[in-house]
Each structure stands twice: as C-alpha cells, then as structure tokens.
Amino acid sequence: MSVNEGPEGVPERFAQAWNRGDASGIAALFAPDADFVNVVGLWWRDRESIRRAHEHGLRVIFPGTTMRVSGVRVRMLGTESAVVHCRWSIDGQVMPDGSPAGRRRGVFTFVVARAPEGWTAVAAHNTDRVSGAESLARQDGGLSPVDYRP
C-alpha cells in the first residue's frame, strides 16, 4: 500500500485480497482492534477474528469468487479519518450443496483512519442489496424481503 493512497483505495484493496482468496491480506487492511459486521450481523471485534472469518468464508462459501467494487464515495471527517461507501458484487458463491448461488450485490461502509503505513479500516459493515424490496420481515418462519410501495 502506498502511504499517499487515499481512503478511496481501501475498498479496491479489499476486493483484490478477496479475489486472491487472501484472508490475511483482508485482515491486514484493518486495525488490530477493528470491528467488522457482515451481511447477517455477525460481528468480529479484532483483526484476527476478521482474518479467521474470511479464511473460512473464502474456503467454504466463496471459493474462487470474484468481487468487484464501484461507486466509491468518501466523506472526510477532518484530515485523519473518513467514511468510505461503495457498491460491491460477488460472482461464484456456492450453496451448501455445492450448486451456484448466483450474483450478489451489496454496499460496504468502511470507517478508516490515517496511520503511518496508510489508511487503515477501524470498522466495516457489509450489507446486501435486494432489488424490489424496502425492508425485511418475518414470513414463513424466516426473514424475507418485503416491499411496502403501492
């Protein structure tokens, strides 16, 4: 990572590490005491738990997947921190039975801080985008996308 690279580079570096299947590379983007909340609300509270979770995911759920990021938006919070949002898509996820899961799309939020080695994520939250839905509601024993628009 270049020390001069701005906070907008964090999502792309995340995707590059993901596409290499590199859980340690993903974890290296985070501060030692960082927080990461995934799409189902699992909350990892340090770099090592972020690494372990991504190692499992990249090996079992997402082997060989391709992540793309786009629409990066940075909101500086002074000169030493920023909030970075981006859209993401993943192709190649597999279902528990090994069948293809289809493309997924979502939004990432990173909170980053300037460190001597460059911009480091201190928190991240990842969520799916569900087309045609405004919320989730309990239906048929589980959460399902629902749309309230007439």
TORFIRO-305752 format. One record per residue: residue number from 1; residue in one letter; x, y, z of N, C-alpha, C, O in turn. Coordinates in nm, 3 decimals, padded with zeros to 5 digits. Example, Ala and Ser with C-alpha at 12.3 -4.5 7.8 and 13.67 -1.06 7.14 Angstrom:
TORFIRO-305752
NODE num residuo     n.x     n.y     n.z    ca.x    ca.y    ca.z     c.x     c.y     c.z     o.x     o.y     o.z
NODE   1       a  01.319 -00.569  00.780  01.230 -00.450  00.780  01.320 -00.330  00.780  01.424 -00.332  00.846
NODE   2       s  01.285 -00.225  00.708  01.367 -00.106  00.714  01.290  00.003  00.787  01.341  00.114  00.804
***
This chain:
TORFIRO-305752
NODE num residuo     n.x     n.y     n.z    ca.x    ca.y    ca.z     c.x     c.y     c.z     o.x     o.y     o.z
NODE   1       m  00.084 -00.118  00.000  00.000  00.000  00.000  00.088  00.123  00.000  00.188  00.129  00.072
NODE   2       s  00.052  00.219 -00.079  00.124  00.345 -00.083  00.077  00.434  00.031 -00.044  00.448  00.055
NODE   3       v  00.170  00.495  00.102  00.135  00.586  00.211  00.052  00.702  00.158 -00.029  00.758  00.231
NODE   4       n  00.072  00.739  00.032 -00.001  00.851 -00.027 -00.139  00.813 -00.079 -00.217  00.901 -00.116
NODE   5       e -00.170  00.684 -00.082 -00.301  00.643 -00.131 -00.408  00.693 -00.036 -00.394  00.684  00.086
NODE   6       g -00.515  00.746 -00.092 -00.622  00.799 -00.009 -00.716  00.692  00.041 -00.701  00.574  00.008
NODE   7       p -00.814  00.732  00.121 -00.909  00.637  00.177 -00.992  00.566  00.070 -01.044  00.457  00.095
NODE   8       e -01.005  00.626 -00.047 -01.084  00.563 -00.154 -01.023  00.433 -00.204 -01.090  00.356 -00.272
NODE   9       g -00.897  00.407 -00.171 -00.832  00.283 -00.214 -00.865  00.161 -00.129 -00.839  00.049 -00.170
NODE  10       v -00.922  00.182 -00.011 -00.949  00.069  00.079 -01.044 -00.034  00.017 -01.013 -00.153  00.022
NODE  11       p -01.158  00.005 -00.042 -01.246 -00.097 -00.100 -01.179 -00.179 -00.212 -01.199 -00.300 -00.220
NODE  12       e -01.102 -00.114 -00.296 -01.036 -00.186 -00.405 -00.933 -00.283 -00.351 -00.920 -00.395 -00.402
NODE  13       r -00.858 -00.243 -00.248 -00.761 -00.334 -00.188 -00.833 -00.452 -00.122 -00.783 -00.565 -00.126
NODE  14       f -00.949 -00.428 -00.062 -01.028 -00.537 -00.005 -01.066 -00.635 -00.116 -01.048 -00.756 -00.101
NODE  15       a -01.119 -00.584 -00.228 -01.160 -00.670 -00.340 -01.041 -00.746 -00.398 -01.053 -00.863 -00.431
NODE  16       q -00.927 -00.682 -00.410 -00.809 -00.750 -00.463 -00.768 -00.867 -00.374 -00.738 -00.976 -00.423
NODE  17       a -00.767 -00.845 -00.242 -00.733 -00.954 -00.149 -00.838 -01.064 -00.157 -00.804 -01.182 -00.156
NODE  18       w -00.964 -01.027 -00.163 -01.074 -01.125 -00.177 -01.052 -01.210 -00.301 -01.060 -01.333 -00.295
NODE  19       n -01.025 -01.146 -00.413 -01.011 -01.218 -00.539 -00.889 -01.310 -00.541 -00.885 -01.405 -00.619
NODE  20       r -00.791 -01.282 -00.457 -00.676 -01.372 -00.441 -00.706 -01.484 -00.341 -00.627 -01.577 -00.326
NODE  21       g -00.822 -01.476 -00.273 -00.852 -01.573 -00.167 -00.762 -01.552 -00.046 -00.727 -01.648  00.023
NODE  22       d -00.725 -01.428 -00.020 -00.622 -01.393  00.078 -00.682 -01.332  00.204 -00.693 -01.210  00.216
NODE  23       a -00.723 -01.418  00.298 -00.783 -01.370  00.423 -00.685 -01.286  00.504 -00.725 -01.189  00.568
NODE  24       s -00.557 -01.321  00.502 -00.458 -01.241  00.574 -00.444 -01.103  00.510 -00.425 -01.004  00.581
NODE  25       g -00.453 -01.096  00.379 -00.449 -00.967  00.310 -00.569 -00.881  00.344 -00.556 -00.759  00.358
NODE  26       i -00.686 -00.942  00.356 -00.804 -00.867  00.400 -00.782 -00.815  00.541 -00.803 -00.697  00.568
NODE  27       a -00.739 -00.904  00.631 -00.719 -00.865  00.771 -00.616 -00.753  00.784 -00.628 -00.668  00.872
NODE  28       a -00.515 -00.752  00.698 -00.410 -00.651  00.704 -00.463 -00.510  00.676 -00.397 -00.411  00.710
NODE  29       l -00.580 -00.499  00.616 -00.640 -00.369  00.589 -00.698 -00.306  00.715 -00.733 -00.188  00.716
NODE  30       f -00.710 -00.386  00.822 -00.781 -00.344  00.943 -00.685 -00.318  01.058 -00.578 -00.379  01.068
NODE  31       a -00.726 -00.226  01.145 -00.654 -00.200  01.270 -00.663 -00.325  01.358 -00.757 -00.403  01.343
NODE  32       p -00.568 -00.344  01.449 -00.571 -00.463  01.536 -00.701 -00.480  01.615 -00.742 -00.593  01.641
NODE  33       d -00.764 -00.370  01.653 -00.888 -00.377  01.732 -01.011 -00.338  01.651 -01.110 -00.289  01.707
NODE  34       a -01.007 -00.358  01.519 -01.116 -00.319  01.430 -01.241 -00.401  01.454 -01.237 -00.510  01.511
NODE  35       d -01.353 -00.346  01.409 -01.482 -00.414  01.410 -01.527 -00.439  01.267 -01.503 -00.357  01.178
NODE  36       f -01.593 -00.554  01.245 -01.646 -00.588  01.113 -01.780 -00.656  01.136 -01.789 -00.756  01.206
NODE  37       v -01.886 -00.601  01.076 -02.019 -00.662  01.082 -02.053 -00.710  00.942 -02.052 -00.633  00.846
NODE  38       n -02.084 -00.840  00.931 -02.111 -00.895  00.797 -02.259 -00.885  00.763 -02.337 -00.828  00.839
NODE  39       v -02.298 -00.941  00.648 -02.432 -00.925  00.594 -02.542 -00.988  00.678 -02.659 -00.952  00.664
NODE  40       v -02.508 -01.082  00.765 -02.609 -01.142  00.852 -02.593 -01.098  00.997 -02.653 -01.156  01.087
NODE  41       g -02.513 -00.995  01.019 -02.500 -00.938  01.152 -02.396 -01.003  01.240 -02.390 -00.971  01.359
NODE  42       l -02.314 -01.095  01.187 -02.203 -01.147  01.267 -02.104 -01.035  01.287 -02.072 -00.961  01.194
NODE  43       w -02.055 -01.022  01.410 -01.971 -00.907  01.446 -01.837 -00.958  01.497 -01.828 -01.020  01.602
NODE  44       w -01.733 -00.930  01.419 -01.597 -00.968  01.457 -01.529 -00.846  01.513 -01.541 -00.736  01.458
NODE  45       r -01.456 -00.864  01.623 -01.410 -00.749  01.701 -01.259 -00.731  01.706 -01.208 -00.657  01.791
NODE  46       d -01.186 -00.795  01.618 -01.043 -00.769  01.609 -00.990 -00.827  01.479 -01.057 -00.905  01.412
NODE  47       r -00.868 -00.786  01.444 -00.809 -00.826  01.316 -00.803 -00.978  01.300 -00.833 -01.030  01.193
NODE  48       e -00.764 -01.048  01.405 -00.751 -01.193  01.395 -00.886 -01.261  01.373 -00.894 -01.355  01.295
NODE  49       s -00.991 -01.216  01.439 -01.122 -01.277  01.415 -01.172 -01.243  01.275 -01.241 -01.323  01.213
NODE  50       i -01.139 -01.124  01.224 -01.173 -01.087  01.086 -01.099 -01.181  00.990 -01.157 -01.227  00.892
NODE  51       r -00.972 -01.208  01.017 -00.895 -01.299  00.932 -00.955 -01.439  00.934 -00.976 -01.499  00.828
NODE  52       r -00.982 -01.493  01.053 -01.037 -01.629  01.064 -01.171 -01.642  00.993 -01.194 -01.740  00.922
NODE  53       a -01.258 -01.545  01.012 -01.390 -01.550  00.948 -01.377 -01.547  00.796 -01.446 -01.621  00.727
NODE  54       h -01.290 -01.462  00.744 -01.272 -01.455  00.599 -01.199 -01.578  00.545 -01.225 -01.621  00.433
NODE  55       e -01.110 -01.634  00.622 -01.043 -01.757  00.579 -01.147 -01.867  00.560 -01.146 -01.937  00.459
NODE  56       h -01.236 -01.882  00.657 -01.343 -01.983  00.645 -01.434 -01.951  00.526 -01.462 -02.038  00.444
NODE  57       g -01.478 -01.826  00.517 -01.569 -01.789  00.409 -01.508 -01.809  00.271 -01.574 -01.861  00.181
NODE  58       l -01.383 -01.768  00.254 -01.318 -01.780  00.123 -01.291 -01.926  00.087 -01.283 -01.960 -00.031
NODE  59       r -01.278 -02.011  00.186 -01.252 -02.153  00.163 -01.382 -02.232  00.141 -01.386 -02.322  00.057
NODE  60       v -01.488 -02.200  00.215 -01.609 -02.284  00.216 -01.725 -02.223  00.138 -01.792 -02.294  00.063
NODE  61       i -01.750 -02.094  00.154 -01.867 -02.029  00.095 -01.835 -01.961 -00.037 -01.916 -01.964 -00.130
NODE  62       f -01.718 -01.902 -00.047 -01.681 -01.817 -00.160 -01.555 -01.861 -00.233 -01.482 -01.775 -00.282
NODE  63       p -01.526 -01.991 -00.244 -01.401 -02.030 -00.311 -01.404 -01.989 -00.459 -01.499 -02.019 -00.531
NODE  64       g -01.299 -01.921 -00.501 -01.289 -01.883 -00.642 -01.383 -01.773 -00.686 -01.399 -01.751 -00.806
NODE  65       t -01.445 -01.702 -00.593 -01.537 -01.595 -00.631 -01.462 -01.473 -00.680 -01.341 -01.458 -00.659
NODE  66       t -01.536 -01.387 -00.746 -01.483 -01.260 -00.793 -01.566 -01.148 -00.733 -01.688 -01.144 -00.748
NODE  67       m -01.498 -01.057 -00.665 -01.564 -00.938 -00.610 -01.523 -00.818 -00.693 -01.407 -00.802 -00.731
NODE  68       r -01.622 -00.734 -00.722 -01.597 -00.607 -00.788 -01.654 -00.496 -00.701 -01.760 -00.513 -00.641
NODE  69       v -01.585 -00.384 -00.694 -01.636 -00.268 -00.622 -01.653 -00.152 -00.720 -01.581 -00.141 -00.819
NODE  70       s -01.749 -00.066 -00.690 -01.775  00.050 -00.775 -01.844  00.157 -00.691 -01.882  00.133 -00.577
NODE  71       g -01.859  00.275 -00.750 -01.932  00.382 -00.685 -01.874  00.425 -00.552 -01.948  00.456 -00.459
NODE  72       v -01.743  00.427 -00.541 -01.678  00.462 -00.414 -01.705  00.609 -00.383 -01.688  00.698 -00.467
NODE  73       r -01.748  00.632 -00.260 -01.773  00.769 -00.212 -01.703  00.787 -00.079 -01.716  00.704  00.012
NODE  74       v -01.629  00.896 -00.067 -01.552  00.924  00.055 -01.608  01.050  00.120 -01.632  01.151  00.054
NODE  75       r -01.629  01.042  00.249 -01.666  01.159  00.329 -01.557  01.176  00.434 -01.549  01.098  00.530
NODE  76       m -01.476  01.278  00.417 -01.368  01.304  00.512 -01.427  01.354  00.643 -01.522  01.432  00.644
NODE  77       l -01.370  01.308  00.752 -01.406  01.352  00.887 -01.281  01.418  00.944 -01.211  01.360  01.027
NODE  78       g -01.254  01.539  00.901 -01.128  01.605  00.933 -01.022  01.556  00.835 -01.053  01.522  00.721
NODE  79       t -00.896  01.554  00.880 -00.787  01.513  00.791 -00.736  01.372  00.821 -00.660  01.316  00.743
NODE  80       e -00.779  01.315  00.934 -00.722  01.188  00.978 -00.819  01.069  00.971 -00.779  00.957  01.002
NODE  81       s -00.943  01.092  00.932 -01.039  00.981  00.925 -01.143  01.010  00.818 -01.163  01.124  00.776
NODE  82       a -01.210  00.903  00.775 -01.309  00.915  00.669 -01.406  00.798  00.677 -01.376  00.693  00.733
NODE  83       v -01.524  00.820  00.619 -01.620  00.713  00.595 -01.618  00.687  00.445 -01.628  00.780  00.364
NODE  84       v -01.604  00.561  00.408 -01.596  00.523  00.268 -01.709  00.424  00.239 -01.718  00.319  00.302
NODE  85       h -01.794  00.459  00.143 -01.900  00.370  00.098 -01.868  00.322 -00.043 -01.803  00.393 -00.120
NODE  86       c -01.912  00.202 -00.075 -01.901  00.154 -00.212 -02.005  00.045 -00.236 -02.056 -00.017 -00.143
NODE  87       r -02.035  00.026 -00.362 -02.116 -00.089 -00.403 -02.023 -00.205 -00.429 -01.907 -00.184 -00.465
NODE  88       w -02.073 -00.327 -00.412 -01.994 -00.445 -00.444 -02.083 -00.547 -00.514 -02.206 -00.545 -00.500
NODE  89       s -02.020 -00.635 -00.588 -02.088 -00.752 -00.643 -01.994 -00.870 -00.629 -01.871 -00.856 -00.636
NODE  90       i -02.053 -00.987 -00.610 -01.976 -01.112 -00.600 -02.038 -01.213 -00.695 -02.159 -01.234 -00.695
NODE  91       d -01.954 -01.275 -00.775 -01.994 -01.385 -00.862 -01.920 -01.510 -00.819 -01.801 -01.505 -00.789
NODE  92       g -01.991 -01.624 -00.816 -01.927 -01.752 -00.792 -01.953 -01.814 -00.656 -01.899 -01.921 -00.627
NODE  93       q -02.034 -01.750 -00.571 -02.065 -01.810 -00.441 -02.133 -01.945 -00.464 -02.206 -01.964 -00.562
NODE  94       v -02.107 -02.039 -00.373 -02.171 -02.170 -00.383 -02.267 -02.190 -00.266 -02.246 -02.139 -00.157
NODE  95       m -02.372 -02.266 -00.291 -02.469 -02.305 -00.188 -02.408 -02.418 -00.106 -02.307 -02.476 -00.146
NODE  96       p -02.467 -02.451  00.010 -02.412 -02.560  00.091 -02.400 -02.693  00.016 -02.313 -02.774  00.047
NODE  97       d -02.488 -02.716 -00.083 -02.481 -02.841 -00.160 -02.382 -02.832 -00.277 -02.368 -02.927 -00.354
NODE  98       g -02.313 -02.717 -00.291 -02.215 -02.700 -00.397 -02.269 -02.638 -00.524 -02.191 -02.608 -00.615
NODE  99       s -02.399 -02.617 -00.534 -02.458 -02.557 -00.654 -02.431 -02.406 -00.655 -02.405 -02.347 -00.550
NODE 100       p -02.437 -02.344 -00.773 -02.411 -02.200 -00.783 -02.519 -02.118 -00.711 -02.637 -02.151 -00.718
NODE 101       a -02.477 -02.012 -00.644 -02.571 -01.927 -00.571 -02.614 -01.805 -00.651 -02.709 -01.737 -00.612
NODE 102       g -02.548 -01.776 -00.761 -02.583 -01.658 -00.840 -02.515 -01.533 -00.788 -02.455 -01.532 -00.680
NODE 103       r -02.526 -01.427 -00.866 -02.462 -01.299 -00.832 -02.529 -01.236 -00.710 -02.651 -01.240 -00.695
NODE 104       r -02.445 -01.178 -00.625 -02.494 -01.099 -00.513 -02.441 -00.958 -00.527 -02.333 -00.934 -00.581
NODE 105       r -02.520 -00.863 -00.477 -02.482 -00.722 -00.479 -02.505 -00.663 -00.341 -02.595 -00.705 -00.268
NODE 106       g -02.422 -00.564 -00.305 -02.440 -00.502 -00.176 -02.368 -00.371 -00.164 -02.320 -00.315 -00.263
NODE 107       v -02.361 -00.322 -00.042 -02.296 -00.197 -00.008 -02.204 -00.221  00.110 -02.241 -00.288  00.206
NODE 108       f -02.086 -00.165  00.102 -01.988 -00.168  00.211 -01.977 -00.028  00.270 -01.984  00.072  00.198
NODE 109       t -01.961 -00.021  00.401 -01.923  00.101  00.469 -01.795  00.073  00.546 -01.790 -00.019  00.628
NODE 110       f -01.692  00.151  00.519 -01.566  00.142  00.591 -01.546  00.273  00.667 -01.568  00.381  00.612
NODE 111       v -01.504  00.265  00.791 -01.455  00.381  00.865 -01.304  00.363  00.870 -01.254  00.263  00.921
NODE 112       v -01.232  00.460  00.816 -01.087  00.447  00.803 -01.016  00.561  00.875 -01.070  00.671  00.890
NODE 113       a -00.894  00.532  00.917 -00.812  00.631  00.985 -00.674  00.633  00.921 -00.623  00.531  00.876
NODE 114       r -00.614  00.750  00.918 -00.479  00.764  00.864 -00.381  00.704  00.966 -00.386  00.737  01.085
NODE 115       a -00.295  00.619  00.919 -00.192  00.558  01.003 -00.058  00.578  00.933 -00.056  00.612  00.815
NODE 116       p  00.054  00.557  01.003  00.184  00.576  00.937  00.200  00.493  00.810  00.266  00.537  00.716
NODE 117       e  00.139  00.373  00.806  00.150  00.287  00.688  00.045  00.314  00.582  00.045  00.250  00.477
NODE 118       g -00.045  00.409  00.607 -00.151  00.442  00.511 -00.286  00.436  00.578 -00.295  00.435  00.701
NODE 119       w -00.392  00.432  00.499 -00.528  00.432  00.552 -00.565  00.292  00.599 -00.549  00.194  00.525
NODE 120       t -00.615  00.283  00.722 -00.648  00.156  00.786 -00.794  00.157  00.827 -00.844  00.256  00.881
NODE 121       a -00.863  00.046  00.802 -01.004  00.036  00.842 -01.013  00.009  00.991 -00.948 -00.082  01.043
NODE 122       v -01.093  00.089  01.060 -01.118  00.066  01.203 -01.255  00.001  01.222 -01.283 -00.055  01.329
NODE 123       a -01.340  00.009  01.121 -01.470 -00.057  01.125 -01.519 -00.077  00.983 -01.488  00.001  00.893
NODE 124       a -01.597 -00.183  00.965 -01.660 -00.208  00.835 -01.795 -00.273  00.858 -01.814 -00.349  00.953
NODE 125       h -01.889 -00.240  00.771 -02.020 -00.303  00.773 -02.057 -00.335  00.630 -02.040 -00.252  00.540
NODE 126       n -02.109 -00.453  00.608 -02.137 -00.505  00.476 -02.284 -00.545  00.473 -02.331 -00.612  00.564
NODE 127       t -02.356 -00.505  00.370 -02.496 -00.544  00.359 -02.532 -00.575  00.215 -02.476 -00.518  00.122
NODE 128       d -02.626 -00.667  00.198 -02.676 -00.699  00.065 -02.775 -00.594  00.018 -02.839 -00.526  00.098
NODE 129       r -02.787 -00.580 -00.115 -02.893 -00.501 -00.176 -02.992 -00.601 -00.234 -02.953 -00.694 -00.304
NODE 130       v -03.119 -00.581 -00.206 -03.223 -00.670 -00.256 -03.315 -00.587 -00.346 -03.388 -00.500 -00.297
NODE 131       s -03.310 -00.613 -00.475 -03.391 -00.538 -00.570 -03.539 -00.558 -00.541 -03.583 -00.669 -00.510
NODE 132       g -03.615 -00.450 -00.551 -03.759 -00.457 -00.535 -03.805 -00.471 -00.391 -03.922 -00.503 -00.367
NODE 133       a -03.718 -00.449 -00.294 -03.756 -00.461 -00.154 -03.717 -00.334 -00.078 -03.621 -00.266 -00.114
NODE 134       e -03.794 -00.305  00.026 -03.763 -00.190  00.111 -03.720 -00.231  00.251 -03.659 -00.151  00.323
NODE 135       s -03.750 -00.353  00.291 -03.716 -00.398  00.425 -03.718 -00.550  00.428 -03.740 -00.615  00.326
NODE 136       l -03.696 -00.605  00.547 -03.711 -00.748  00.572 -03.821 -00.765  00.676 -03.838 -00.680  00.764
NODE 137       a -03.894 -00.875  00.667 -03.998 -00.905  00.766 -04.004 -01.055  00.785 -03.968 -01.132  00.696
NODE 138       r -04.051 -01.096  00.901 -04.067 -01.239  00.929 -04.187 -01.292  00.851 -04.299 -01.244  00.865
NODE 139       q -04.159 -01.391  00.768 -04.263 -01.458  00.689 -04.224 -01.603  00.675 -04.107 -01.634  00.651
NODE 140       d -04.318 -01.690  00.690 -04.293 -01.834  00.669 -04.175 -01.884  00.750 -04.096 -01.965  00.702
NODE 141       g -04.161 -01.835  00.874 -04.056 -01.884  00.962 -03.920 -01.822  00.942 -03.826 -01.861  01.011
NODE 142       g -03.905 -01.728  00.851 -03.774 -01.666  00.829 -03.790 -01.523  00.784 -03.901 -01.474  00.765
NODE 143       l -03.678 -01.457  00.765 -03.680 -01.321  00.713 -03.689 -01.326  00.561 -03.620 -01.403  00.496
NODE 144       s -03.776 -01.242  00.508 -03.793 -01.233  00.363 -03.796 -01.087  00.323 -03.843 -01.003  00.401
NODE 145       p -03.748 -01.055  00.202 -03.759 -00.918  00.153 -03.905 -00.882  00.134 -03.984 -00.964  00.086
NODE 146       v -03.942 -00.758  00.171 -04.077 -00.710  00.150 -04.071 -00.571  00.091 -03.974 -00.498  00.111
NODE 147       d -04.177 -00.536  00.017 -04.188 -00.406 -00.047 -04.318 -00.343 -00.002 -04.424 -00.403 -00.017
NODE 148       y -04.313 -00.222  00.052 -04.430 -00.152  00.102 -04.487 -00.054  00.002 -04.590  00.008  00.028
NODE 149       r -04.424 -00.038 -00.112 -04.471  00.060 -00.209 -04.598  00.011 -00.277 -04.613 -00.108 -00.304
NODE 150       p -04.691  00.105 -00.304 -04.817  00.065 -00.372 -04.792  00.027 -00.518 -04.886 -00.009 -00.589
***
